[in-house]
Amino acid sequence: MPEWLYFVLFGSVVGWIANLIMGGRGLGLIGNVVVGVLGVLIGDWLFRTFNFSISITDSALINNLVQAVAGAVLLLFVIGLVRRR
């Protein structure tokens, strides 16, 4: 399977989880992928910038998932603030 397909699948799961956490009404598959992929990028940037690491388990996948969901939740929070104005 191509690497980009894994990235899209991971992004869709991340977007879906973040949407559940934020209590959204659902973004659909494309919306989840967009939020998830942006969440991966935001989470990675934030954690690198502030030199913060997560070691919940020995699994890099779980640690990356938590980091990406944190970025996606932050993105949805900011979008919610902008929409209210």
N, CA, C and O atoms as CSV, one atom per row, in Angstrom:
chain,resi,resn,atom,element,x,y,z
A,1,MET,N,N,0.836,-1.173,0.000
A,1,MET,CA,C,0.000,0.000,0.000
A,1,MET,C,C,0.887,1.245,0.000
A,1,MET,O,O,1.888,1.288,0.716
A,2,PRO,N,N,0.535,2.257,-0.793
A,2,PRO,CA,C,1.361,3.473,-0.835
A,2,PRO,C,C,1.343,4.211,0.508
A,2,PRO,O,O,0.369,4.152,1.258
A,3,GLU,N,N,2.440,4.898,0.782
A,3,GLU,CA,C,2.591,5.607,2.048
A,3,GLU,C,C,1.535,6.698,2.226
A,3,GLU,O,O,1.051,6.898,3.340
A,4,TRP,N,N,1.171,7.394,1.175
A,4,TRP,CA,C,0.187,8.466,1.280
A,4,TRP,C,C,-1.172,7.933,1.712
A,4,TRP,O,O,-1.941,8.639,2.365
A,5,LEU,N,N,-1.470,6.677,1.345
A,5,LEU,CA,C,-2.746,6.086,1.726
A,5,LEU,C,C,-2.795,5.837,3.238
A,5,LEU,O,O,-3.831,6.040,3.871
A,6,TYR,N,N,-1.676,5.400,3.807
A,6,TYR,CA,C,-1.607,5.256,5.267
A,6,TYR,C,C,-1.817,6.603,5.949
A,6,TYR,O,O,-2.510,6.690,6.963
A,7,PHE,N,N,-1.221,7.644,5.394
A,7,PHE,CA,C,-1.349,8.989,5.951
A,7,PHE,C,C,-2.804,9.445,5.925
A,7,PHE,O,O,-3.280,10.036,6.894
A,8,VAL,N,N,-3.513,9.182,4.837
A,8,VAL,CA,C,-4.916,9.559,4.708
A,8,VAL,C,C,-5.780,8.750,5.681
A,8,VAL,O,O,-6.667,9.307,6.328
A,9,LEU,N,N,-5.531,7.456,5.787
A,9,LEU,CA,C,-6.287,6.620,6.724
A,9,LEU,C,C,-6.049,7.055,8.169
A,9,LEU,O,O,-6.989,7.154,8.958
A,10,PHE,N,N,-4.794,7.311,8.507
A,10,PHE,CA,C,-4.458,7.777,9.847
A,10,PHE,C,C,-5.120,9.120,10.107
A,10,PHE,O,O,-5.652,9.348,11.193
A,11,GLY,N,N,-5.093,10.008,9.126
A,11,GLY,CA,C,-5.728,11.317,9.262
A,11,GLY,C,C,-7.227,11.219,9.466
A,11,GLY,O,O,-7.797,11.992,10.236
A,12,SER,N,N,-7.878,10.278,8.786
A,12,SER,CA,C,-9.326,10.130,8.957
A,12,SER,C,C,-9.671,9.644,10.357
A,12,SER,O,O,-10.665,10.085,10.934
A,13,VAL,N,N,-8.870,8.746,10.910
A,13,VAL,CA,C,-9.100,8.265,12.277
A,13,VAL,C,C,-8.854,9.394,13.274
A,13,VAL,O,O,-9.632,9.579,14.210
A,14,VAL,N,N,-7.786,10.141,13.076
A,14,VAL,CA,C,-7.463,11.264,13.964
A,14,VAL,C,C,-8.579,12.306,13.929
A,14,VAL,O,O,-9.010,12.785,14.978
A,15,GLY,N,N,-9.045,12.658,12.747
A,15,GLY,CA,C,-10.127,13.636,12.617
A,15,GLY,C,C,-11.407,13.167,13.267
A,15,GLY,O,O,-12.112,13.955,13.897
A,16,TRP,N,N,-11.717,11.891,13.121
A,16,TRP,CA,C,-12.918,11.324,13.717
A,16,TRP,C,C,-12.842,11.376,15.247
A,16,TRP,O,O,-13.804,11.769,15.906
A,17,ILE,N,N,-11.692,10.977,15.807
A,17,ILE,CA,C,-11.517,11.003,17.265
A,17,ILE,C,C,-11.591,12.433,17.795
A,17,ILE,O,O,-12.242,12.686,18.809
A,18,ALA,N,N,-10.932,13.361,17.121
A,18,ALA,CA,C,-10.956,14.762,17.559
A,18,ALA,C,C,-12.369,15.322,17.503
A,18,ALA,O,O,-12.772,16.076,18.389
A,19,ASN,N,N,-13.114,14.966,16.485
A,19,ASN,CA,C,-14.487,15.421,16.352
A,19,ASN,C,C,-15.345,14.875,17.488
A,19,ASN,O,O,-16.205,15.588,18.005
A,20,LEU,N,N,-15.124,13.622,17.884
A,20,LEU,CA,C,-15.849,13.051,19.016
A,20,LEU,C,C,-15.506,13.778,20.310
A,20,LEU,O,O,-16.388,14.072,21.116
A,21,ILE,N,N,-14.226,14.066,20.504
A,21,ILE,CA,C,-13.792,14.760,21.722
A,21,ILE,C,C,-14.407,16.151,21.802
A,21,ILE,O,O,-14.837,16.579,22.873
A,22,MET,N,N,-14.451,16.848,20.690
A,22,MET,CA,C,-14.971,18.220,20.680
A,22,MET,C,C,-16.496,18.273,20.582
A,22,MET,O,O,-17.074,19.359,20.605
A,23,GLY,N,N,-17.148,17.128,20.474
A,23,GLY,CA,C,-18.612,17.093,20.450
A,23,GLY,C,C,-19.209,17.680,19.199
A,23,GLY,O,O,-20.284,18.280,19.240
A,24,GLY,N,N,-18.527,17.515,18.092
A,24,GLY,CA,C,-19.016,18.055,16.826
A,24,GLY,C,C,-20.176,17.264,16.271
A,24,GLY,O,O,-20.491,16.176,16.754
A,25,ARG,N,N,-20.806,17.814,15.259
A,25,ARG,CA,C,-21.952,17.154,14.646
A,25,ARG,C,C,-21.546,16.255,13.494
A,25,ARG,O,O,-22.404,15.669,12.834
A,26,GLY,N,N,-20.272,16.140,13.248
A,26,GLY,CA,C,-19.790,15.269,12.176
A,26,GLY,C,C,-19.306,16.075,10.996
A,26,GLY,O,O,-19.965,17.017,10.557
A,27,LEU,N,N,-18.162,15.702,10.492
A,27,LEU,CA,C,-17.575,16.425,9.371
A,27,LEU,C,C,-17.590,15.609,8.086
A,27,LEU,O,O,-17.272,16.133,7.018
A,28,GLY,N,N,-17.947,14.362,8.172
A,28,GLY,CA,C,-17.891,13.487,7.019
A,28,GLY,C,C,-16.472,12.994,6.800
A,28,GLY,O,O,-15.538,13.442,7.465
A,29,LEU,N,N,-16.322,12.085,5.879
A,29,LEU,CA,C,-15.020,11.457,5.642
A,29,LEU,C,C,-13.976,12.474,5.197
A,29,LEU,O,O,-12.862,12.489,5.718
A,30,ILE,N,N,-14.330,13.319,4.241
A,30,ILE,CA,C,-13.354,14.293,3.730
A,30,ILE,C,C,-12.988,15.298,4.813
A,30,ILE,O,O,-11.815,15.639,4.967
A,31,GLY,N,N,-13.965,15.772,5.559
A,31,GLY,CA,C,-13.690,16.711,6.646
A,31,GLY,C,C,-12.803,16.098,7.711
A,31,GLY,O,O,-11.902,16.759,8.227
A,32,ASN,N,N,-13.053,14.826,8.049
A,32,ASN,CA,C,-12.216,14.138,9.027
A,32,ASN,C,C,-10.784,13.990,8.531
A,32,ASN,O,O,-9.834,14.163,9.295
A,33,VAL,N,N,-10.635,13.672,7.257
A,33,VAL,CA,C,-9.289,13.526,6.694
A,33,VAL,C,C,-8.554,14.857,6.741
A,33,VAL,O,O,-7.390,14.907,7.139
A,34,VAL,N,N,-9.213,15.928,6.342
A,34,VAL,CA,C,-8.574,17.251,6.341
A,34,VAL,C,C,-8.180,17.663,7.757
A,34,VAL,O,O,-7.048,18.084,7.992
A,35,VAL,N,N,-9.117,17.542,8.701
A,35,VAL,CA,C,-8.816,17.903,10.088
A,35,VAL,C,C,-7.722,16.998,10.649
A,35,VAL,O,O,-6.833,17.465,11.360
A,36,GLY,N,N,-7.784,15.715,10.333
A,36,GLY,CA,C,-6.783,14.777,10.832
A,36,GLY,C,C,-5.394,15.039,10.289
A,36,GLY,O,O,-4.419,15.023,11.040
A,37,VAL,N,N,-5.295,15.279,9.002
A,37,VAL,CA,C,-3.983,15.540,8.393
A,37,VAL,C,C,-3.415,16.859,8.923
A,37,VAL,O,O,-2.231,16.938,9.248
A,38,LEU,N,N,-4.250,17.882,9.008
A,38,LEU,CA,C,-3.777,19.145,9.588
A,38,LEU,C,C,-3.427,18.966,11.059
A,38,LEU,O,O,-2.483,19.582,11.553
A,39,GLY,N,N,-4.184,18.124,11.762
A,39,GLY,CA,C,-3.884,17.839,13.162
A,39,GLY,C,C,-2.548,17.149,13.338
A,39,GLY,O,O,-1.820,17.432,14.289
A,40,VAL,N,N,-2.219,16.247,12.432
A,40,VAL,CA,C,-0.903,15.586,12.460
A,40,VAL,C,C,0.195,16.634,12.324
A,40,VAL,O,O,1.166,16.626,13.081
A,41,LEU,N,N,0.039,17.527,11.367
A,41,LEU,CA,C,1.053,18.554,11.127
A,41,LEU,C,C,1.154,19.535,12.293
A,41,LEU,O,O,2.255,19.891,12.714
A,42,ILE,N,N,0.003,19.974,12.817
A,42,ILE,CA,C,-0.002,20.915,13.939
A,42,ILE,C,C,0.562,20.266,15.192
A,42,ILE,O,O,1.382,20.861,15.890
A,43,GLY,N,N,0.125,19.048,15.475
A,43,GLY,CA,C,0.621,18.344,16.654
A,43,GLY,C,C,2.116,18.118,16.597
A,43,GLY,O,O,2.816,18.315,17.590
A,44,ASP,N,N,2.610,17.707,15.442
A,44,ASP,CA,C,4.047,17.493,15.288
A,44,ASP,C,C,4.813,18.791,15.484
A,44,ASP,O,O,5.836,18.812,16.169
A,45,TRP,N,N,4.323,19.878,14.885
A,45,TRP,CA,C,4.994,21.174,15.018
A,45,TRP,C,C,4.999,21.654,16.469
A,45,TRP,O,O,6.026,22.104,16.977
A,46,LEU,N,N,3.848,21.557,17.131
A,46,LEU,CA,C,3.753,22.018,18.520
A,46,LEU,C,C,4.663,21.225,19.451
A,46,LEU,O,O,5.370,21.796,20.281
A,47,PHE,N,N,4.635,19.909,19.304
A,47,PHE,CA,C,5.422,19.078,20.202
A,47,PHE,C,C,6.919,19.272,19.966
A,47,PHE,O,O,7.713,19.210,20.904
A,48,ARG,N,N,7.298,19.506,18.719
A,48,ARG,CA,C,8.717,19.779,18.437
A,48,ARG,C,C,9.120,21.173,18.926
A,48,ARG,O,O,10.205,21.346,19.481
A,49,THR,N,N,8.260,22.151,18.723
A,49,THR,CA,C,8.561,23.526,19.115
A,49,THR,C,C,8.755,23.655,20.623
A,49,THR,O,O,9.676,24.329,21.084
A,50,PHE,N,N,7.880,23.005,21.382
A,50,PHE,CA,C,7.951,23.093,22.834
A,50,PHE,C,C,8.754,21.957,23.453
A,50,PHE,O,O,8.770,21.795,24.673
A,51,ASN,N,N,9.422,21.168,22.605
A,51,ASN,CA,C,10.294,20.081,23.048
A,51,ASN,C,C,9.580,19.167,24.047
A,51,ASN,O,O,10.108,18.849,25.112
A,52,PHE,N,N,8.371,18.758,23.674
A,52,PHE,CA,C,7.539,17.921,24.514
A,52,PHE,C,C,7.399,16.558,23.848
A,52,PHE,O,O,7.176,16.474,22.640
A,53,SER,N,N,7.528,15.506,24.619
A,53,SER,CA,C,7.367,14.170,24.049
A,53,SER,C,C,6.361,13.376,24.866
A,53,SER,O,O,6.174,13.618,26.058
A,54,ILE,N,N,5.728,12.437,24.210
A,54,ILE,CA,C,4.738,11.577,24.851
A,54,ILE,C,C,5.297,10.165,24.875
A,54,ILE,O,O,5.794,9.663,23.867
A,55,SER,N,N,5.213,9.544,26.016
A,55,SER,CA,C,5.634,8.145,26.146
A,55,SER,C,C,4.577,7.389,26.930
A,55,SER,O,O,4.840,6.881,28.020
A,56,ILE,N,N,3.389,7.318,26.369
A,56,ILE,CA,C,2.294,6.612,27.032
A,56,ILE,C,C,2.551,5.112,27.004
A,56,ILE,O,O,2.377,4.420,28.007
A,57,THR,N,N,2.965,4.625,25.853
A,57,THR,CA,C,3.267,3.204,25.697
A,57,THR,C,C,4.576,3.067,24.934
A,57,THR,O,O,5.199,4.057,24.550
A,58,ASP,N,N,4.974,1.836,24.727
A,58,ASP,CA,C,6.149,1.576,23.906
A,58,ASP,C,C,5.813,1.655,22.419
A,58,ASP,O,O,6.711,1.615,21.577
A,59,SER,N,N,4.542,1.764,22.095
A,59,SER,CA,C,4.095,1.801,20.709
A,59,SER,C,C,4.196,3.218,20.146
A,59,SER,O,O,3.565,4.143,20.659
A,60,ALA,N,N,4.976,3.379,19.108
A,60,ALA,CA,C,5.099,4.690,18.457
A,60,ALA,C,C,3.775,5.101,17.822
A,60,ALA,O,O,3.464,6.290,17.761
A,61,LEU,N,N,2.989,4.129,17.347
A,61,LEU,CA,C,1.711,4.438,16.718
A,61,LEU,C,C,0.766,5.107,17.712
A,61,LEU,O,O,0.132,6.110,17.382
A,62,ILE,N,N,0.665,4.571,18.910
A,62,ILE,CA,C,-0.223,5.156,19.930
A,62,ILE,C,C,0.263,6.540,20.331
A,62,ILE,O,O,-0.536,7.467,20.461
A,63,ASN,N,N,1.565,6.683,20.526
A,63,ASN,CA,C,2.126,7.984,20.898
A,63,ASN,C,C,1.878,9.020,19.806
A,63,ASN,O,O,1.531,10.163,20.102
A,64,ASN,N,N,2.054,8.626,18.543
A,64,ASN,CA,C,1.798,9.536,17.426
A,64,ASN,C,C,0.311,9.864,17.313
A,64,ASN,O,O,-0.057,10.983,16.955
A,65,LEU,N,N,-0.541,8.888,17.618
A,65,LEU,CA,C,-1.978,9.114,17.569
A,65,LEU,C,C,-2.388,10.167,18.600
A,65,LEU,O,O,-3.172,11.065,18.294
A,66,VAL,N,N,-1.864,10.057,19.802
A,66,VAL,CA,C,-2.186,11.036,20.854
A,66,VAL,C,C,-1.704,12.427,20.444
A,66,VAL,O,O,-2.418,13.414,20.624
A,67,GLN,N,N,-0.515,12.501,19.902
A,67,GLN,CA,C,0.042,13.782,19.458
A,67,GLN,C,C,-0.808,14.376,18.345
A,67,GLN,O,O,-1.087,15.575,18.360
A,68,ALA,N,N,-1.218,13.572,17.394
A,68,ALA,CA,C,-2.013,14.057,16.268
A,68,ALA,C,C,-3.405,14.479,16.716
A,68,ALA,O,O,-3.924,15.490,16.244
A,69,VAL,N,N,-4.016,13.718,17.619
A,69,VAL,CA,C,-5.338,14.080,18.114
A,69,VAL,C,C,-5.268,15.399,18.878
A,69,VAL,O,O,-6.182,16.218,18.776
A,70,ALA,N,N,-4.205,15.615,19.635
A,70,ALA,CA,C,-4.032,16.887,20.344
A,70,ALA,C,C,-3.990,18.044,19.352
A,70,ALA,O,O,-4.611,19.081,19.585
A,71,GLY,N,N,-3.270,17.880,18.258
A,71,GLY,CA,C,-3.211,18.926,17.237
A,71,GLY,C,C,-4.557,19.149,16.570
A,71,GLY,O,O,-4.934,20.289,16.297
A,72,ALA,N,N,-5.293,18.061,16.303
A,72,ALA,CA,C,-6.597,18.184,15.654
A,72,ALA,C,C,-7.627,18.817,16.588
A,72,ALA,O,O,-8.465,19.603,16.144
A,73,VAL,N,N,-7.572,18.481,17.874
A,73,VAL,CA,C,-8.486,19.102,18.841
A,73,VAL,C,C,-8.211,20.600,18.935
A,73,VAL,O,O,-9.142,21.403,18.988
A,74,LEU,N,N,-6.949,20.969,18.956
A,74,LEU,CA,C,-6.592,22.384,18.980
A,74,LEU,C,C,-7.120,23.088,17.724
A,74,LEU,O,O,-7.655,24.193,17.811
A,75,LEU,N,N,-6.971,22.460,16.582
A,75,LEU,CA,C,-7.477,23.032,15.335
A,75,LEU,C,C,-8.989,23.230,15.394
A,75,LEU,O,O,-9.486,24.295,15.027
A,76,LEU,N,N,-9.723,22.223,15.848
A,76,LEU,CA,C,-11.179,22.344,15.941
A,76,LEU,C,C,-11.591,23.410,16.954
A,76,LEU,O,O,-12.594,24.096,16.758
A,77,PHE,N,N,-10.826,23.552,18.030
A,77,PHE,CA,C,-11.104,24.588,19.021
A,77,PHE,C,C,-10.956,25.979,18.405
A,77,PHE,O,O,-11.809,26.845,18.601
A,78,VAL,N,N,-9.875,26.185,17.665
A,78,VAL,CA,C,-9.645,27.484,17.023
A,78,VAL,C,C,-10.704,27.753,15.966
A,78,VAL,O,O,-11.182,28.881,15.851
A,79,ILE,N,N,-11.077,26.747,15.198
A,79,ILE,CA,C,-12.127,26.915,14.192
A,79,ILE,C,C,-13.439,27.306,14.871
A,79,ILE,O,O,-14.170,28.161,14.370
A,80,GLY,N,N,-13.736,26.676,16.017
A,80,GLY,CA,C,-14.947,27.018,16.764
A,80,GLY,C,C,-14.936,28.453,17.249
A,80,GLY,O,O,-15.970,29.121,17.231
A,81,LEU,N,N,-13.779,28.938,17.683
A,81,LEU,CA,C,-13.670,30.333,18.125
A,81,LEU,C,C,-13.896,31.292,16.967
A,81,LEU,O,O,-14.581,32.304,17.119
A,82,VAL,N,N,-13.327,30.980,15.823
A,82,VAL,CA,C,-13.461,31.850,14.651
A,82,VAL,C,C,-14.886,31.867,14.142
A,82,VAL,O,O,-15.379,32.918,13.730
A,83,ARG,N,N,-15.556,30.735,14.160
A,83,ARG,CA,C,-16.932,30.662,13.673
A,83,ARG,C,C,-17.893,31.466,14.529
A,83,ARG,O,O,-18.879,31.997,14.018
A,84,ARG,N,N,-17.621,31.562,15.820
A,84,ARG,CA,C,-18.527,32.273,16.722
A,84,ARG,C,C,-18.487,33.775,16.530
A,84,ARG,O,O,-19.413,34.468,16.952
A,85,ARG,N,N,-17.462,34.289,15.916
A,85,ARG,CA,C,-17.339,35.740,15.719
A,85,ARG,C,C,-18.157,36.176,14.584
A,85,ARG,O,O,-18.184,37.365,14.263
